[in-house]
Amino acid sequence: MFGKQIKAVKYIQDMAEETQNAHDDIGRGIDELKRKLMSLGAFDEGEYQSALEHERSVTPERVPLERKTFEEISREAEQSIKRTVTINDILTEDDIKEVDSRVAQHIEEFNREYSLDGWDYAIAGTCGLVAGMLDFMCVKSPVRSTSAKFDTPLDGVFNRSVQSAFNKILPPDLSHELSESFKIGSADTSMKGRLLSYSGKLSPYNHRLKELSHDPVLGFIFGVYDMMNNSCTIIENGKITSYNSVHANDFNENVFYALGRMCGHLASDVNAPSAAGNRGMGLPAPFMGLLTMLRGVNINGESVGTNIEYMYLNGYDMRQFVVSSVPVAIMEVLLRACWVIKGVNLEGKTLWTALSQTAPGNMHKKFRMITAASYGVLCAMNAGKICVTNDILNLNYAAWMGLIWNGFHALKWALLDKHFLLWKTFERKELTRLENTISALDELEHDVELLPV
């Protein structure tokens, strides 16, 4: 099919060349006739121009051009051109150079828009370094929830600040009131004897980690499901299983009411002290329970799942996750500030345009790469902190989540999306050129139809 198209184009080129040659012969004949008439004194240039203006002022009758389908042109091309036609037969050397030049220019413009420059690397490195230093100096490992008293001051600037904020927002009396008002039945089972056919290890210390109903994100899905089905969804030995409760289901609520009840219950567990007055086992960090399924991935001889359970039982809960999020939040703000300053001062962007390019749903690809690089610096420093202290509790869970999320999108962009976008934008530009050419041909067709027959 492509060969037929090339041959048809070659045929049209040959026909156009013949027409052009015929017009050139006519033009030369007219010029020669004018020259002879002028030599005889029988030609007046002014009268000639006046006659032309008169002809142009008269509205001629429009004669539609004869149209041919592609199949008709292909048949004529097959009859006229017997040999095989290649792309080099319809493109001259100058045409090929022009195409190569346009492609090179487009790649240069694309790289200027999306490739990182020295300023971008400096921004990524500096912001990641600042966040890493804050994580190293201001974030300390958590204390064991079952041994530290609720109001015991914590080590670390950010630890104490977050502790103070939680204690003000969710004091013990409010947590107790929320717990009594928003009970969720089977979704909050802390003893294995309350579940049918369950033989695993479940206790008041680990049930919030094992039960997906207590995940700050997934809880709104699995918690509502368990409430309405009188079940409890537990992660055990790398599997997710729902077990029925031995008690009758007394929830006859719709989904939206259950969501509201789930929200209140999760809020009650974030900063609730234990019966002994200790800090208590708070909610796990987002998706922390899912990570306990990674039993086959080992770190220093122990699986990821084992390390996650160790971290939670030793105080690494939602409160510590918020503590570790403070350097991350500061880094995110610094990244956006630097991007806006660079865009406005060096690239001529408006303040709103530069700022909108950092929004999650409209993030510029270059900013995504800068963000991923900053998270890489932060996580590298956090890994060093873990090695120096030899304590997995110094893990910055929020930073590593950010690295995984932004790193995935950055790799996807660098390995796949970048190349698709490069040729997609080039295709769009060439289609625009083609549309302009078609418009010019339509105007030419209109003028030709007005020529006298």
C-alpha positions in Angstrom: 0.0 0.0 0.0 2.8 2.4 0.9 4.5 1.6 -2.5 1.3 2.6 -4.3 1.1 5.9 -2.5 4.7 6.7 -3.3 4.2 5.9 -7.0 1.0 8.0 -7.0 2.9 11.0 -5.6 5.7 10.5 -8.2 3.0 10.5 -10.9 1.5 13.7 -9.6 4.9 15.3 -9.5 5.6 14.3 -13.1 2.2 15.7 -14.2 2.8 18.9 -12.2 6.3 19.2 -13.9 4.8 18.8 -17.3 2.1 21.5 -16.5 4.8 23.8 -15.2 6.9 23.3 -18.3 3.9 24.1 -20.5 3.2 27.2 -18.6 6.8 28.3 -18.9 6.7 27.8 -22.6 3.5 29.9 -22.9 5.1 32.6 -20.7 8.2 32.7 -22.9 6.0 32.8 -26.0 4.1 35.8 -24.6 7.3 37.6 -23.6 8.7 37.0 -27.1 5.5 38.3 -28.7 5.6 41.4 -26.5 9.2 42.0 -27.5 8.4 41.8 -31.2 5.3 44.0 -30.9 7.3 46.6 -29.0 10.0 46.6 -31.6 7.3 47.3 -34.3 5.8 50.1 -32.1 2.5 48.2 -32.0 2.5 47.5 -28.2 1.7 49.9 -25.5 2.6 48.8 -21.9 0.0 51.1 -20.3 -2.8 49.8 -22.5 -1.7 46.2 -21.7 -1.9 46.9 -17.9 -5.3 48.6 -18.3 -6.6 45.5 -20.2 -5.3 43.2 -17.4 -7.0 45.3 -14.7 -10.2 45.2 -16.7 -10.1 41.5 -17.0 -9.5 41.2 -13.3 -12.4 43.4 -12.5 -14.8 41.3 -14.5 -16.3 38.4 -12.4 -15.6 35.3 -14.4 -17.8 32.3 -14.5 -16.6 29.6 -12.0 -15.7 26.3 -13.7 -15.2 23.4 -11.2 -12.1 21.4 -11.7 -12.2 17.8 -12.6 -11.6 15.6 -9.5 -10.0 12.1 -9.4 -10.1 9.6 -6.6 -6.9 8.1 -5.2 -7.7 4.8 -6.9 -8.0 6.5 -10.3 -4.7 8.3 -9.8 -3.0 5.0 -8.6 -4.2 3.2 -11.8 -2.9 5.9 -14.0 0.4 5.9 -12.1 0.7 2.1 -12.5 0.2 2.5 -16.3 2.5 5.5 -16.6 5.4 4.4 -14.3 6.4 0.7 -14.7 9.5 0.8 -12.5 9.6 0.6 -8.7 9.5 4.0 -7.0 11.2 4.7 -3.7 11.1 7.7 -1.3 14.3 9.0 -2.9 12.5 9.4 -6.2 10.1 11.9 -4.8 12.4 13.7 -2.4 15.4 15.7 -3.6 18.5 16.1 -1.6 17.4 19.5 -0.5 14.1 18.0 0.7 15.8 15.5 2.8 18.1 18.1 4.3 15.1 20.2 5.1 13.4 17.3 6.9 16.5 16.5 8.9 16.8 20.2 9.8 13.2 20.3 11.1 13.7 17.1 13.1 16.9 18.4 14.6 15.3 21.7 15.5 12.4 20.0 17.1 14.6 17.8 19.2 16.6 20.8 20.3 13.5 22.7 21.3 12.1 19.6 23.1 15.4 19.2 25.1 15.4 22.8 26.0 11.9 22.4 27.4 12.4 19.1 29.3 16.1 18.4 29.9 17.6 19.4 33.2 20.1 22.2 33.2 22.7 23.2 35.8 20.2 25.3 37.8 17.8 22.3 38.0 20.5 20.0 39.3 21.6 22.7 41.9 18.0 23.0 43.0 17.5 19.3 43.4 20.7 18.8 45.3 20.4 21.8 47.6 16.8 21.1 48.6 17.5 17.4 49.1 20.6 18.3 51.2 18.6 20.7 53.4 15.9 18.1 54.0 18.5 15.5 54.8 20.2 17.7 57.3 16.9 18.5 59.0 16.1 14.8 59.1 19.5 14.0 60.6 19.4 16.7 63.2 15.8 17.3 64.1 14.1 13.9 63.7 14.9 11.2 66.3 13.8 7.6 66.5 10.5 6.9 68.4 10.2 5.6 71.9 8.5 2.3 72.6 4.8 3.0 73.0 4.3 0.5 75.8 7.1 1.9 78.0 7.0 5.7 77.6 4.4 7.7 79.5 1.9 9.7 77.4 3.3 13.1 78.3 7.0 12.1 78.5 9.0 14.7 76.4 10.5 13.2 73.3 13.9 13.7 71.8 14.2 15.6 68.6 12.9 19.1 67.7 10.3 17.8 65.3 9.3 14.9 67.5 8.5 17.3 70.4 6.6 19.7 68.1 4.5 17.0 66.6 3.8 15.4 70.0 2.7 18.8 71.4 0.4 19.3 68.4 -1.2 15.9 68.7 -1.7 16.3 72.4 -3.5 19.6 71.9 -5.7 18.4 68.9 -6.5 14.9 70.2 -6.1 14.9 74.0 -6.9 11.6 75.9 -10.4 12.6 76.8 -11.3 13.5 73.2 -9.8 10.2 72.0 -11.8 8.3 74.5 -15.0 10.1 73.6 -14.4 9.4 69.9 -13.7 5.8 70.6 -17.0 5.4 72.5 -19.0 7.2 69.8 -17.6 5.5 66.8 -17.3 1.8 67.4 -16.8 -0.3 64.3 -17.6 -3.8 65.7 -15.8 -6.7 63.9 -13.5 -4.4 62.1 -11.8 -3.6 65.4 -11.1 -7.1 66.7 -8.1 -7.3 69.1 -8.4 -11.0 70.2 -8.2 -14.0 67.9 -10.9 -15.8 69.9 -13.5 -13.4 68.5 -12.9 -14.6 64.9 -14.0 -17.8 63.3 -11.2 -20.1 61.9 -8.4 -17.7 62.8 -5.3 -19.3 64.3 -2.8 -16.5 63.9 -1.3 -14.1 66.5 -3.6 -11.2 67.3 -3.4 -8.9 70.3 -4.1 -5.4 71.5 -0.4 -4.6 70.6 -0.4 -5.6 66.9 -4.0 -5.7 65.8 -4.0 -2.2 64.3 -1.0 -3.2 62.1 -2.4 -6.5 61.0 -6.0 -5.3 60.3 -6.4 -3.3 57.1 -9.3 -1.5 58.7 -6.8 0.6 60.7 -4.7 1.7 57.8 -5.1 5.5 57.5 -5.9 5.1 53.7 -7.1 1.6 53.1 -9.2 1.6 56.3 -11.9 3.5 54.5 -12.2 0.6 52.1 -11.6 -2.5 54.2 -13.0 -1.0 57.3 -16.3 -0.3 55.7 -16.4 -3.7 54.1 -15.7 -5.4 57.4 -18.3 -3.4 59.2 -21.0 -4.2 56.7 -20.1 -7.9 56.4 -19.3 -8.6 60.1 -15.8 -9.6 59.2 -12.2 -8.6 59.9 -9.6 -8.4 57.1 -6.1 -9.4 58.4 -2.7 -9.7 56.9 -1.1 -12.9 58.1 1.9 -14.7 56.6 2.0 -12.6 53.5 -1.7 -13.1 52.7 -4.9 -10.9 53.1 -7.8 -12.9 54.5 -11.2 -11.9 55.8 -12.5 -13.8 58.8 -16.0 -13.8 60.1 -16.8 -12.6 63.6 -18.3 -14.9 66.3 -20.6 -12.1 67.3 -23.8 -11.1 65.5 -23.6 -8.1 63.2 -25.5 -5.2 64.6 -24.6 -2.7 61.8 -27.4 -1.9 59.5 -26.0 1.3 58.0 -25.4 2.6 54.5 -22.0 3.1 53.1 -21.8 6.8 53.7 -22.7 6.4 57.4 -20.1 3.7 57.7 -17.5 6.0 56.2 -18.2 8.6 58.7 -18.1 6.1 61.6 -14.8 4.8 60.2 -13.3 8.3 60.0 -14.2 9.0 63.7 -12.8 5.7 64.8 -9.5 6.2 63.1 -9.2 9.7 64.6 -9.8 8.1 68.1 -6.9 5.7 67.6 -4.2 8.1 66.3 -3.1 9.5 69.7 -5.0 7.3 72.2 -3.0 6.4 75.3 -3.0 2.9 76.7 -5.0 1.8 79.8 -1.7 2.1 81.8 -1.2 5.7 80.7 1.6 5.0 78.1 1.7 6.4 74.6 -0.3 3.5 73.3 -0.1 1.7 70.0 -1.3 4.3 67.5 -2.4 3.9 63.9 0.3 2.4 61.6 1.7 4.7 58.9 -0.1 4.5 55.5 0.3 1.1 53.8 2.6 -0.1 56.6 0.5 -3.2 57.1 0.8 -4.1 53.4 4.6 -4.0 53.7 4.4 -6.8 56.2 3.5 -9.0 53.3 7.1 -8.7 51.9 8.4 -11.8 53.5 10.7 -12.8 50.6 12.6 -9.5 50.5 15.5 -9.4 53.0 17.4 -6.5 54.6 20.5 -7.5 56.6 19.3 -11.1 56.9 15.7 -10.1 58.0 12.7 -9.8 55.8 11.0 -6.4 55.2 7.9 -7.7 56.8 9.8 -8.6 60.0 11.4 -5.2 60.1 8.1 -3.4 59.6 6.6 -5.3 62.6 9.6 -4.5 64.7 9.3 -0.8 63.8 5.6 -0.7 64.7 6.0 -2.6 68.0 8.8 -0.2 69.0 6.8 3.0 68.5 7.0 3.7 64.7 3.3 4.6 64.2 1.3 7.4 62.5 2.7 10.0 64.9 6.3 9.1 63.9 5.3 9.2 60.3 4.1 12.7 60.7 7.4 13.6 62.4 9.4 12.2 59.5 7.1 14.1 57.0 8.2 17.5 58.3 11.6 17.5 56.5 9.8 16.2 53.4 7.2 18.9 53.6 9.9 21.6 53.9 11.7 20.2 50.9 8.6 20.2 48.8 8.0 23.8 49.7 11.6 24.8 48.9 11.4 22.9 45.5 8.3 24.8 44.5 9.8 28.1 45.6 13.0 27.6 43.7 11.1 26.4 40.6 8.9 29.5 40.6 11.8 31.9 41.1 13.8 30.3 38.3 10.8 30.2 36.0 9.9 33.9 36.5 13.4 35.3 36.5 15.3 33.1 34.0 12.6 31.7 31.7 10.1 34.6 31.5 7.1 32.6 32.9 4.3 34.3 34.8 4.0 33.6 38.5 0.8 31.6 38.0 2.2 29.5 35.2 5.3 28.5 37.1 3.3 27.8 40.2 0.7 25.7 38.4 3.4 23.5 36.9 4.2 22.2 40.4 0.6 21.1 41.1 0.2 17.3 41.5 -2.3 17.0 38.7 -0.4 19.3 36.3 3.2 18.7 37.3 5.8 19.6 34.7 7.9 16.7 33.7 11.1 18.5 34.4 9.8 19.4 37.9 9.0 15.8 38.5 12.6 14.8 37.6 13.9 17.5 40.0 11.6 16.3 42.7 12.7 12.7 42.2 16.4 13.7 42.4 15.8 15.6 45.6 14.1 12.6 47.2 17.1 10.5 46.1 19.5 12.9 47.9 17.3 12.9 51.0 16.9 9.1 51.1 20.7 8.6 50.5 21.3 10.7 53.6 18.7 8.9 55.5 20.3 5.6 54.6 23.5 6.9 55.9 21.8 7.9 59.1 20.4 4.4 59.5 23.9 2.9 58.9 25.6 5.2 61.4 23.1 4.6 64.1 22.5 1.0 63.2 18.8 1.5 64.0 16.0 0.9 61.5 13.8 3.1 63.6 15.6 6.1 62.1 14.1 5.2 58.7 12.3 8.2 57.2 9.2 6.4 55.9 7.7 9.5 54.3 10.9 10.2 52.3 11.1 6.6 51.0 7.5 6.6 50.0 8.1 9.9 48.1 11.1 8.4 46.4 9.2 5.4 45.2 6.3 7.5 44.0 8.3 10.2 42.2 11.0 7.8 41.1 8.5 5.6 39.4 7.0 8.5 37.5 10.5 9.9 36.7 11.7 6.5 35.3 8.5 6.1 33.3 9.0 9.5 31.8 12.7 9.0 31.0 12.3 5.5 29.5 8.9 5.7 27.8 6.7 8.8 28.0 9.5 11.2 26.9 10.0 9.5 23.6 6.3 9.3 22.9 5.8 13.0 23.7 8.8 13.9 21.5 7.4 12.4 18.4 3.8 13.2 19.3 4.6 17.0 19.4 6.6 16.7 16.2 3.7 14.9 14.5 1.4 17.7 15.7 3.6 20.4 14.2 3.9 18.6 10.9 0.1 18.1 10.8 -0.3 21.8 11.3 2.1 22.5 8.4 0.1 20.0 6.3 -3.2 21.7 7.2 -1.7 25.1 6.2 -0.6 23.6 2.9 -4.1 22.1 2.3 -5.6 25.5 3.0 -3.2 27.1 0.5 -4.2 24.5 -2.1 -7.9 25.2 -1.5 -7.3 28.9 -2.2 -5.3 28.0 -5.3 -8.1 25.7 -6.5 -10.6 28.6 -6.0 -8.4 30.9 -8.1 -7.9 28.3 -10.8 -11.6 27.7 -11.1 -12.1 31.4 -12.0 -9.6 31.3 -14.9 -11.2 31.6 -18.4 -11.6 28.3 -20.2 
